[in-house]
Amino acid sequence: MVLSLTSAVSKNAKILALFAIACTAIVGVVHSLTKDQIILQQQQDLLRNLNSIIAKNSYNNVIYKDCFILPNEALGTVNPPKVYRARNDNSPVAAAITTVAPDGYSGNIELIVAINIDGSISGVRTLKHQETPGLGDKIEEKKSDWINSFTGKKLVNKNDNRWLVKKDGGMFDQFTGATITPRAVVKAVRKSVNYFNAHQDELFQATSNCSNQDVAEGA
């Protein structure tokens, strides 16, 4: 009786092990078959984001592949910022830089900031945030046109004191009941523009160093 029970347990264990191996194999096959499609979808999503802040007819390179990863300390972000460079017949047109405003009301606010070669802002988009619905989420274009208030603006100098919310004496509106969120975004965008202005030549001269995985992950 004991021997029979031991044999049954052993048999069941083998069945479970075979089942686990089969499941793992199936997952691996499915991942392999869908990997290319997932990467393509991610690249298309990235391209839509880029074309929403850099005019599609202003460049003719494959912008999402003309990608350069900055060191973390460049903008003081946890993850290394990525720079997507737009060129027309190899002449620089604009660069889109990913960055993070770490001081949002509810934590990190992920952004992408596009800057024209003349230092003016081509566009800004919020990629990810956890700000309060109905208040801080007005940094999303689908909730408010506030994020478009950056378009066309420049820094007259590194310490341009216009680049603050109006409550702090600047030119950007704050939200009713939510000043922390727009203040954090303005600060992060300003920092990105300052970095671009100070390093423009090296940003466009640097060799692309984004892997396929980096490009697939997008902004």
CYANA upper distance limits for C-alpha pairs under 8 A (distance plus 0.5 A):
  1 MET  CA      5 LEU  CA      6.76
  2 VAL  CA      6 THR  CA      6.66
  3 LEU  CA      7 SER  CA      6.61
  4 SER  CA      8 ALA  CA      6.75
  5 LEU  CA      9 VAL  CA      6.75
  6 THR  CA     10 SER  CA      6.65
  7 SER  CA     11 LYS  CA      6.61
  8 ALA  CA     12 ASN  CA      6.66
  9 VAL  CA     13 ALA  CA      6.62
 10 SER  CA     14 LYS  CA      6.79
 11 LYS  CA     15 ILE  CA      6.80
 12 ASN  CA     16 LEU  CA      6.68
 13 ALA  CA     17 ALA  CA      6.63
 14 LYS  CA     18 LEU  CA      6.64
 15 ILE  CA     19 PHE  CA      6.59
 16 LEU  CA     20 ALA  CA      6.64
 17 ALA  CA     21 ILE  CA      6.73
 18 LEU  CA     22 ALA  CA      6.62
 19 PHE  CA     23 CYS  CA      6.68
 20 ALA  CA     24 THR  CA      6.67
 21 ILE  CA     25 ALA  CA      6.67
 22 ALA  CA     26 ILE  CA      6.70
 23 CYS  CA     27 VAL  CA      6.71
 24 THR  CA     28 GLY  CA      6.66
 25 ALA  CA     29 VAL  CA      6.71
 26 ILE  CA     30 VAL  CA      6.65
 27 VAL  CA     31 HIS  CA      6.58
 28 GLY  CA     32 SER  CA      6.64
 29 VAL  CA     33 LEU  CA      6.67
 30 VAL  CA     34 THR  CA      6.64
 31 HIS  CA     35 LYS  CA      6.10
 32 SER  CA     36 ASP  CA      8.37
 34 THR  CA     38 ILE  CA      6.64
 35 LYS  CA     39 ILE  CA      6.74
 36 ASP  CA     40 LEU  CA      6.67
 37 GLN  CA     41 GLN  CA      6.70
 38 ILE  CA     42 GLN  CA      6.70
 39 ILE  CA     43 GLN  CA      6.66
 39 ILE  CA    216 ALA  CA      5.62
 39 ILE  CA    217 GLU  CA      8.47
 40 LEU  CA     44 GLN  CA      6.71
 40 LEU  CA    216 ALA  CA      7.96
 41 GLN  CA     45 ASP  CA      6.72
 42 GLN  CA     46 LEU  CA      6.69
 42 GLN  CA    216 ALA  CA      5.92
 42 GLN  CA    217 GLU  CA      7.05
 42 GLN  CA    218 GLY  CA      7.18
 43 GLN  CA     47 LEU  CA      6.61
 43 GLN  CA     64 TYR  CA      7.86
 43 GLN  CA    215 VAL  CA      7.34
 43 GLN  CA    216 ALA  CA      6.07
 43 GLN  CA    217 GLU  CA      8.36
 43 GLN  CA    218 GLY  CA      7.18
 44 GLN  CA     48 ARG  CA      6.70
 45 ASP  CA     49 ASN  CA      6.91
 45 ASP  CA    218 GLY  CA      8.46
 46 LEU  CA     50 LEU  CA      6.75
 46 LEU  CA     64 TYR  CA      7.69
 46 LEU  CA    218 GLY  CA      5.93
 46 LEU  CA    219 ALA  CA      7.10
 47 LEU  CA     51 ASN  CA      6.49
 47 LEU  CA     63 ILE  CA      8.29
 47 LEU  CA     64 TYR  CA      6.99
 48 ARG  CA     52 SER  CA      6.67
 49 ASN  CA     53 ILE  CA      7.43
 49 ASN  CA    125 ARG  CA      8.36
 50 LEU  CA     54 ILE  CA      6.46
 50 LEU  CA     96 ALA  CA      7.84
 51 ASN  CA     55 ALA  CA      6.35
 51 ASN  CA     56 LYS  CA      6.00
 52 SER  CA    123 GLY  CA      8.16
 53 ILE  CA    114 ALA  CA      6.70
 53 ILE  CA    122 SER  CA      6.33
 53 ILE  CA    123 GLY  CA      4.87
 53 ILE  CA    124 VAL  CA      6.89
 53 ILE  CA    125 ARG  CA      8.01
 54 ILE  CA     58 SER  CA      8.00
 54 ILE  CA     94 ALA  CA      7.85
 54 ILE  CA    114 ALA  CA      7.27
 54 ILE  CA    122 SER  CA      6.51
 54 ILE  CA    123 GLY  CA      7.38
 55 ALA  CA     59 TYR  CA      8.15
 58 SER  CA     87 ARG  CA      8.43
 58 SER  CA     88 ASN  CA      7.28
 58 SER  CA     93 VAL  CA      7.69
 59 TYR  CA     86 ALA  CA      6.14
 59 TYR  CA     87 ARG  CA      5.55
 59 TYR  CA     88 ASN  CA      4.91
 59 TYR  CA     89 ASP  CA      8.27
 59 TYR  CA     93 VAL  CA      7.31
 60 ASN  CA     86 ALA  CA      8.14
 60 ASN  CA     87 ARG  CA      6.83
 60 ASN  CA     88 ASN  CA      5.66
 60 ASN  CA     89 ASP  CA      7.20
 61 ASN  CA     66 ASP  CA      8.15
 61 ASN  CA     86 ALA  CA      7.08
 61 ASN  CA     87 ARG  CA      6.30
 61 ASN  CA     88 ASN  CA      7.16
 61 ASN  CA     89 ASP  CA      8.01
 61 ASN  CA     90 ASN  CA      8.19
 62 VAL  CA     66 ASP  CA      6.89
 62 VAL  CA     86 ALA  CA      8.50
 63 ILE  CA     67 CYS  CA      7.84
 63 ILE  CA     84 TYR  CA      6.60
 63 ILE  CA     85 ARG  CA      6.36
 63 ILE  CA     86 ALA  CA      6.00
 63 ILE  CA     87 ARG  CA      8.29
 64 TYR  CA     84 TYR  CA      6.54
 64 TYR  CA     85 ARG  CA      8.33
 64 TYR  CA    215 VAL  CA      7.20
 64 TYR  CA    218 GLY  CA      8.49
 65 LYS  CA     84 TYR  CA      8.09
 65 LYS  CA    208 SER  CA      8.26
 65 LYS  CA    210 CYS  CA      8.08
 65 LYS  CA    215 VAL  CA      7.23
 66 ASP  CA     84 TYR  CA      6.32
 66 ASP  CA     85 ARG  CA      6.09
 66 ASP  CA     86 ALA  CA      8.09
 66 ASP  CA    208 SER  CA      6.36
 67 CYS  CA     82 LYS  CA      7.25
 67 CYS  CA     83 VAL  CA      6.05
 67 CYS  CA     84 TYR  CA      5.14
 67 CYS  CA     85 ARG  CA      6.88
 67 CYS  CA    208 SER  CA      5.70
 67 CYS  CA    209 ASN  CA      7.06
 67 CYS  CA    210 CYS  CA      6.14
 67 CYS  CA    215 VAL  CA      8.22
 68 PHE  CA     82 LYS  CA      6.26
 68 PHE  CA     83 VAL  CA      5.59
 68 PHE  CA     84 TYR  CA      7.14
 68 PHE  CA    203 LEU  CA      8.26
 68 PHE  CA    206 ALA  CA      7.69
 68 PHE  CA    207 THR  CA      7.57
 68 PHE  CA    208 SER  CA      5.38
 68 PHE  CA    209 ASN  CA      5.76
 68 PHE  CA    210 CYS  CA      6.34
 69 ILE  CA     80 PRO  CA      6.89
 69 ILE  CA     81 PRO  CA      6.43
 69 ILE  CA     82 LYS  CA      5.03
 69 ILE  CA     83 VAL  CA      6.71
 69 ILE  CA    208 SER  CA      8.42
 69 ILE  CA    209 ASN  CA      6.89
 69 ILE  CA    210 CYS  CA      6.82
 70 LEU  CA     74 ALA  CA      6.89
 70 LEU  CA     80 PRO  CA      6.19
 70 LEU  CA     81 PRO  CA      5.84
 70 LEU  CA     82 LYS  CA      6.57
 70 LEU  CA     83 VAL  CA      7.85
 71 PRO  CA     80 PRO  CA      5.92
 71 PRO  CA     81 PRO  CA      7.60
 72 ASN  CA     76 GLY  CA      6.40
 72 ASN  CA     77 THR  CA      6.09
 72 ASN  CA     78 VAL  CA      6.76
 72 ASN  CA     79 ASN  CA      6.52
 72 ASN  CA     80 PRO  CA      4.81
 72 ASN  CA     81 PRO  CA      7.17
 73 GLU  CA     77 THR  CA      7.16
 73 GLU  CA     80 PRO  CA      8.36
 74 ALA  CA     81 PRO  CA      8.28
 74 ALA  CA    195 TYR  CA      8.26
 75 LEU  CA     81 PRO  CA      7.89
 75 LEU  CA     99 THR  CA      7.66
 75 LEU  CA    191 LYS  CA      7.67
 75 LEU  CA    192 SER  CA      7.57
 75 LEU  CA    195 TYR  CA      8.12
 77 THR  CA     81 PRO  CA      7.73
 77 THR  CA     99 THR  CA      7.33
 77 THR  CA    100 VAL  CA      6.65
 77 THR  CA    102 PRO  CA      8.41
 81 PRO  CA     97 ILE  CA      7.14
 81 PRO  CA     98 THR  CA      5.67
 81 PRO  CA     99 THR  CA      6.26
 82 LYS  CA     97 ILE  CA      6.22
 82 LYS  CA     98 THR  CA      5.91
 82 LYS  CA    219 ALA  CA      7.70
 83 VAL  CA     95 ALA  CA      6.84
 83 VAL  CA     96 ALA  CA      6.03
 83 VAL  CA     97 ILE  CA      5.04
 83 VAL  CA     98 THR  CA      7.16
 83 VAL  CA    203 LEU  CA      8.31
 84 TYR  CA     95 ALA  CA      6.05
 84 TYR  CA     96 ALA  CA      5.54
 84 TYR  CA     97 ILE  CA      7.03
 85 ARG  CA     92 PRO  CA      7.96
 85 ARG  CA     93 VAL  CA      8.23
 85 ARG  CA     94 ALA  CA      6.64
 85 ARG  CA     95 ALA  CA      4.98
 85 ARG  CA     96 ALA  CA      6.98
 85 ARG  CA    204 PHE  CA      7.49
 86 ALA  CA     92 PRO  CA      6.76
 86 ALA  CA     93 VAL  CA      5.86
 86 ALA  CA     94 ALA  CA      5.64
 86 ALA  CA     95 ALA  CA      6.41
 87 ARG  CA     91 SER  CA      5.64
 87 ARG  CA     92 PRO  CA      4.99
 87 ARG  CA     93 VAL  CA      5.52
 87 ARG  CA     94 ALA  CA      7.61
 88 ASN  CA     92 PRO  CA      7.07
 88 ASN  CA     93 VAL  CA      7.02
 92 PRO  CA    117 ILE  CA      7.18
 92 PRO  CA    204 PHE  CA      7.35
 93 VAL  CA    116 ASN  CA      6.59
 93 VAL  CA    117 ILE  CA      5.97
 94 ALA  CA    114 ALA  CA      7.20
 94 ALA  CA    115 ILE  CA      5.94
 94 ALA  CA    116 ASN  CA      4.69
 94 ALA  CA    117 ILE  CA      5.73
 94 ALA  CA    122 SER  CA      8.26
 95 ALA  CA    114 ALA  CA      5.95
 95 ALA  CA    115 ILE  CA      5.95
 95 ALA  CA    116 ASN  CA      7.14
 95 ALA  CA    117 ILE  CA      8.25
 96 ALA  CA    112 ILE  CA      6.82
 96 ALA  CA    113 VAL  CA      5.78
 96 ALA  CA    114 ALA  CA      4.40
 96 ALA  CA    115 ILE  CA      6.79
 97 ILE  CA    112 ILE  CA      5.95
 97 ILE  CA    113 VAL  CA      5.65
 97 ILE  CA    114 ALA  CA      6.72
 97 ILE  CA    192 SER  CA      7.68
 98 THR  CA    110 GLU  CA      7.96
 98 THR  CA    111 LEU  CA      6.23
 98 THR  CA    112 ILE  CA      4.77
 98 THR  CA    113 VAL  CA      6.82
 98 THR  CA    219 ALA  CA      6.79
 99 THR  CA    110 GLU  CA      6.54
 99 THR  CA    111 LEU  CA      5.81
 99 THR  CA    112 ILE  CA      6.61
 99 THR  CA    113 VAL  CA      8.10
 99 THR  CA    188 ALA  CA      7.69
 99 THR  CA    192 SER  CA      7.87
100 VAL  CA    108 ASN  CA      6.80
100 VAL  CA    109 ILE  CA      5.99
100 VAL  CA    110 GLU  CA      5.00
100 VAL  CA    111 LEU  CA      6.35
100 VAL  CA    188 ALA  CA      7.26
101 ALA  CA    108 ASN  CA      6.15
101 ALA  CA    109 ILE  CA      5.48
101 ALA  CA    110 GLU  CA      6.94
101 ALA  CA    111 LEU  CA      8.05
101 ALA  CA    184 ALA  CA      6.23
101 ALA  CA    185 VAL  CA      6.46
101 ALA  CA    187 LYS  CA      8.01
101 ALA  CA    188 ALA  CA      5.74
102 PRO  CA    107 GLY  CA      6.54
102 PRO  CA    108 ASN  CA      4.91
102 PRO  CA    109 ILE  CA      6.88
102 PRO  CA    184 ALA  CA      8.00
103 ASP  CA    107 GLY  CA      6.46
103 ASP  CA    108 ASN  CA      6.86
103 ASP  CA    109 ILE  CA      8.32
103 ASP  CA    180 ILE  CA      8.36
103 ASP  CA    181 THR  CA      8.33
103 ASP  CA    184 ALA  CA      6.16
104 GLY  CA    108 ASN  CA      6.29
104 GLY  CA    109 ILE  CA      6.68
104 GLY  CA    131 GLU  CA      7.73
104 GLY  CA    180 ILE  CA      6.77
104 GLY  CA    181 THR  CA      5.49
104 GLY  CA    184 ALA  CA      6.06
104 GLY  CA    185 VAL  CA      8.20
105 TYR  CA    131 GLU  CA      6.80
105 TYR  CA    132 THR  CA      8.46
105 TYR  CA    136 GLY  CA      8.23
105 TYR  CA    180 ILE  CA      6.26
105 TYR  CA    181 THR  CA      6.15
106 SER  CA    129 HIS  CA      8.46
106 SER  CA    130 GLN  CA      6.17
106 SER  CA    131 GLU  CA      5.77
106 SER  CA    132 THR  CA      7.90
107 GLY  CA    129 HIS  CA      8.06
107 GLY  CA    130 GLN  CA      7.29
107 GLY  CA    131 GLU  CA      8.15
108 ASN  CA    129 HIS  CA      6.83
108 ASN  CA    130 GLN  CA      8.03
109 ILE  CA    126 THR  CA      7.76
109 ILE  CA    127 LEU  CA      8.18
109 ILE  CA    128 LYS  CA      6.44
109 ILE  CA    129 HIS  CA      5.14
109 ILE  CA    130 GLN  CA      7.87
109 ILE  CA    185 VAL  CA      8.08
110 GLU  CA    126 THR  CA      6.55
110 GLU  CA    127 LEU  CA      5.77
110 GLU  CA    128 LYS  CA      5.49
110 GLU  CA    129 HIS  CA      6.81
111 LEU  CA    124 VAL  CA      7.65
111 LEU  CA    125 ARG  CA      6.28
111 LEU  CA    126 THR  CA      5.08
111 LEU  CA    127 LEU  CA      5.77
111 LEU  CA    128 LYS  CA      7.70
112 ILE  CA    124 VAL  CA      6.31
112 ILE  CA    125 ARG  CA      5.99
112 ILE  CA    126 THR  CA      7.11
112 ILE  CA    127 LEU  CA      7.45
112 ILE  CA    219 ALA  CA      7.78
113 VAL  CA    121 ILE  CA      8.07
113 VAL  CA    122 SER  CA      8.40
113 VAL  CA    123 GLY  CA      6.72
113 VAL  CA    124 VAL  CA      5.09
113 VAL  CA    125 ARG  CA      7.25
113 VAL  CA    189 VAL  CA      7.12
113 VAL  CA    192 SER  CA      7.65
114 ALA  CA    121 ILE  CA      6.48
114 ALA  CA    122 SER  CA      5.68
114 ALA  CA    123 GLY  CA      5.71
114 ALA  CA    124 VAL  CA      6.63
115 ILE  CA    119 GLY  CA      6.46
115 ILE  CA    120 SER  CA      6.27
115 ILE  CA    121 ILE  CA      4.91
115 ILE  CA    122 SER  CA      5.66
115 ILE  CA    123 GLY  CA      7.65
115 ILE  CA    193 VAL  CA      7.51
115 ILE  CA    196 PHE  CA      8.15
116 ASN  CA    120 SER  CA      5.83
116 ASN  CA    121 ILE  CA      6.42
116 ASN  CA    122 SER  CA      6.24
119 GLY  CA    154 LYS  CA      6.55
119 GLY  CA    155 LEU  CA      8.15
119 GLY  CA    193 VAL  CA      7.77
119 GLY  CA    196 PHE  CA      8.20
119 GLY  CA    197 ASN  CA      6.93
120 SER  CA    151 THR  CA      8.07
120 SER  CA    152 GLY  CA      5.78
120 SER  CA    153 LYS  CA      5.86
120 SER  CA    154 LYS  CA      5.16
120 SER  CA    155 LEU  CA      8.35
121 ILE  CA    150 PHE  CA      6.95
121 ILE  CA    151 THR  CA      5.57
121 ILE  CA    152 GLY  CA      5.49
121 ILE  CA    153 LYS  CA      6.07
121 ILE  CA    154 LYS  CA      7.03
121 ILE  CA    193 VAL  CA      8.40
122 SER  CA    151 THR  CA      5.94
122 SER  CA    152 GLY  CA      6.67
123 GLY  CA    148 ASN  CA      7.24
123 GLY  CA    150 PHE  CA      7.22
123 GLY  CA    151 THR  CA      5.56
123 GLY  CA    152 GLY  CA      8.33
124 VAL  CA    147 ILE  CA      6.87
124 VAL  CA    148 ASN  CA      7.31
124 VAL  CA    150 PHE  CA      7.39
124 VAL  CA    151 THR  CA      7.78
125 ARG  CA    140 GLU  CA      7.80
125 ARG  CA    141 GLU  CA      7.71
125 ARG  CA    147 ILE  CA      7.24
126 THR  CA    139 ILE  CA      7.06
126 THR  CA    140 GLU  CA      6.33
126 THR  CA    141 GLU  CA      8.19
126 THR  CA    147 ILE  CA      8.42
127 LEU  CA    219 ALA  CA      8.21
129 HIS  CA    137 ASP  CA      8.43
130 GLN  CA    137 ASP  CA      8.40
131 GLU  CA    135 LEU  CA      8.08
131 GLU  CA    136 GLY  CA      5.42
131 GLU  CA    137 ASP  CA      5.97
131 GLU  CA    181 THR  CA      7.94
132 THR  CA    136 GLY  CA      5.52
132 THR  CA    137 ASP  CA      6.45
133 PRO  CA    137 ASP  CA      5.81
134 GLY  CA    138 LYS  CA      7.54
135 LEU  CA    175 PHE  CA      7.42
135 LEU  CA    176 THR  CA      7.96
135 LEU  CA    177 GLY  CA      7.42
135 LEU  CA    178 ALA  CA      6.45
136 GLY  CA    175 PHE  CA      7.95
136 GLY  CA    178 ALA  CA      6.54
136 GLY  CA    181 THR  CA      6.16
136 GLY  CA    182 PRO  CA      8.10
137 ASP  CA    143 LYS  CA      7.43
138 LYS  CA    143 LYS  CA      5.72
138 LYS  CA    144 SER  CA      5.59
138 LYS  CA    145 ASP  CA      8.39
138 LYS  CA    146 TRP  CA      7.42
138 LYS  CA    175 PHE  CA      8.34
139 ILE  CA    143 LYS  CA      7.80
139 ILE  CA    144 SER  CA      7.24
139 ILE  CA    146 TRP  CA      6.87
139 ILE  CA    147 ILE  CA      6.16
139 ILE  CA    181 THR  CA      8.44
139 ILE  CA    182 PRO  CA      7.73
140 GLU  CA    144 SER  CA      6.77
140 GLU  CA    145 ASP  CA      8.36
140 GLU  CA    147 ILE  CA      7.41
141 GLU  CA    145 ASP  CA      5.98
141 GLU  CA    146 TRP  CA      7.75
141 GLU  CA    147 ILE  CA      6.71
141 GLU  CA    148 ASN  CA      8.11
145 ASP  CA    149 SER  CA      7.80
146 TRP  CA    173 ASP  CA      8.38
149 SER  CA    172 PHE  CA      7.99
155 LEU  CA    160 ASP  CA      6.41
155 LEU  CA    163 TRP  CA      8.29
155 LEU  CA    190 ARG  CA      8.29
155 LEU  CA    193 VAL  CA      8.02
155 LEU  CA    194 ASN  CA      8.13
156 VAL  CA    160 ASP  CA      6.42
158 LYS  CA    194 ASN  CA      6.71
161 ASN  CA    169 GLY  CA      8.39
161 ASN  CA    170 GLY  CA      7.00
162 ARG  CA    169 GLY  CA      7.67
162 ARG  CA    170 GLY  CA      4.83
162 ARG  CA    171 MET  CA      5.96
163 TRP  CA    170 GLY  CA      6.04
163 TRP  CA    171 MET  CA      6.90
163 TRP  CA    172 PHE  CA      7.67
163 TRP  CA    186 VAL  CA      7.30
163 TRP  CA    187 LYS  CA      8.11
163 TRP  CA    190 ARG  CA      7.39
164 LEU  CA    168 ASP  CA      6.49
164 LEU  CA    169 GLY  CA      6.99
164 LEU  CA    170 GLY  CA      4.56
164 LEU  CA    171 MET  CA      6.69
164 LEU  CA    172 PHE  CA      6.64
164 LEU  CA    183 ARG  CA      7.32
164 LEU  CA    186 VAL  CA      6.99
164 LEU  CA    187 LYS  CA      7.87
165 VAL  CA    169 GLY  CA      7.04
165 VAL  CA    170 GLY  CA      5.31
165 VAL  CA    171 MET  CA      6.38
165 VAL  CA    172 PHE  CA      4.92
165 VAL  CA    173 ASP  CA      6.07
165 VAL  CA    174 GLN  CA      6.31
165 VAL  CA    179 THR  CA      8.45
165 VAL  CA    182 PRO  CA      7.68
165 VAL  CA    183 ARG  CA      6.44
165 VAL  CA    186 VAL  CA      7.89
166 LYS  CA    170 GLY  CA      4.94
166 LYS  CA    171 MET  CA      5.85
166 LYS  CA    172 PHE  CA      6.02
166 LYS  CA    173 ASP  CA      6.13
166 LYS  CA    174 GLN  CA      7.20
167 LYS  CA    174 GLN  CA      7.71
172 PHE  CA    186 VAL  CA      8.34
173 ASP  CA    182 PRO  CA      8.33
174 GLN  CA    178 ALA  CA      7.39
174 GLN  CA    179 THR  CA      5.73
174 GLN  CA    182 PRO  CA      6.33
174 GLN  CA    183 ARG  CA      7.86
175 PHE  CA    179 THR  CA      6.27
175 PHE  CA    182 PRO  CA      7.72
178 ALA  CA    182 PRO  CA      8.13
179 THR  CA    183 ARG  CA      6.57
180 ILE  CA    184 ALA  CA      6.65
181 THR  CA    185 VAL  CA      6.93
182 PRO  CA    186 VAL  CA      6.56
183 ARG  CA    187 LYS  CA      6.73
184 ALA  CA    188 ALA  CA      6.79
185 VAL  CA    189 VAL  CA      6.60
186 VAL  CA    190 ARG  CA      6.50
187 LYS  CA    191 LYS  CA      6.71
188 ALA  CA    192 SER  CA      6.81
189 VAL  CA    193 VAL  CA      6.78
190 ARG  CA    194 ASN  CA      6.66
191 LYS  CA    195 TYR  CA      6.72
192 SER  CA    196 PHE  CA      6.70
193 VAL  CA    197 ASN  CA      6.61
194 ASN  CA    198 ALA  CA      6.72
195 TYR  CA    199 HIS  CA      6.54
195 TYR  CA    200 GLN  CA      8.46
196 PHE  CA    200 GLN  CA      5.65
196 PHE  CA    203 LEU  CA      8.21
199 HIS  CA    203 LEU  CA      6.58
200 GLN  CA    204 PHE  CA      7.02
201 ASP  CA    205 GLN  CA      6.61
202 GLU  CA    206 ALA  CA      6.23
210 CYS  CA    214 ASP  CA      5.98
210 CYS  CA    215 VAL  CA      6.88
211 SER  CA    215 VAL  CA      6.86
212 ASN  CA    216 ALA  CA      6.54
213 GLN  CA    217 GLU  CA      6.62
214 ASP  CA    218 GLY  CA      6.89
